[in-house]
């Protein structure tokens, strides 16, 4: 978003410096979450912890997605009821995916 030029007292137009601090804050938060995902991917190599690692990846991916939606789609600045009407069904869908993953994995343990 460009800053609009402002007219000074002597009639000249001056373009203010862009405020990029908010963009850099968003970048560093997303970079930190991604770095955490990479650390978990390369440190947790125990096959018994595979389900734990998948759940952590799904959780961190949803956290990143929620942050991106809140910042770049400006959902954070909308009415709270709109935000909750989106987040509550999303949480049930995430629960459903987690339950399907756990139940689907238990089928292989029966065989």
N, C-alpha and C positions, 0 to 999 in steps of 0.2 A: 504494500500500500504506500503510495507516494505521499509525501507531505505537501500540502498546498502552499504555494508561495504567499508570503505576507508582505503587504506594502508598508514601507517605513515612512518616517516623517518627511524625508526629502523626496519621496515619490518613487524610490527604487524598490524593486522586489527582491526579497531575500528568501531563499528556500532553507527552512530549518534542517538541522542534522537529523537523519532518521534515527528512531529509537530501536536499535537492534538488540538491546539487552534481553527483551522478552523472547526473541527468537533463539538467542544463544542459550538461555535457560532451558527452553524446550529441547534443544539439541542435546544438551548435556544430560538431561534426565533420560531421554530415550537412549542415548549412548551408554549410560550407566546400566540400564535394564538389559540392553543387548549384551554388554560385557558380562553381566551376571549370567545370562543364558549361556554364553560361550564357556565360561568357567565351569558351570555345572556340566556342560556337555563333555568337556575334556577331563574333568576331575572325577566325576562319578562314573566309573566304568564297571562297577559291580553289576553282574547280570541280575542279581536278586533285587537291586534297587531300580530296575528298569521302570516299573510302574510309578515309583516315586519321581523319577526323572521326567517321565511323560506328564505327570500331573503338574509338576513345577513348570515345565515348558508351556503347557496350556494356560496355566494361571498367569505367568509372566506375559504371554502373548496377549491375553485378554486385558491385562493391565495396560500394556502399550496401546492396544486398540482403543480402550476407553480414554486414555490420555490424549491420543490423536484426535478422537472424535470431540472431546471436550475443548481442545485448543483450536484445531483447524476448522472444525465445523461449528464452532462457537456455541456448543451445547451448554457449556459451563455458564454462559451469560443469559441463557433462556430461563423461562419460568421453571420453578422447581418441579411442578407437576408434570411438565413435559419430560424433564430429565428422568423422573422416577417411572413414568409410563414406558420409557424405553429400557431403563436398567432392570426393572423387576422382571419383565418377561425374558430378558437376556440372561438373568441369573438362573431362571428355571430351565432355559435351554442348555446352559452350561452344566447344570446339575444332571439333566437328562443325558448329555453326552458323556459325562463322567460315569454315570450309572451303567450306560450301555458299554462303555469300555471295560469296566470292572466285571460285568456279567459276561461279556464276550470273552474275556480272558479266562474266566473260570471254566468255560466249556472245555478248553484245552487241558485243564487239570483233571477233568473227569475221565478223559480217555486214557 
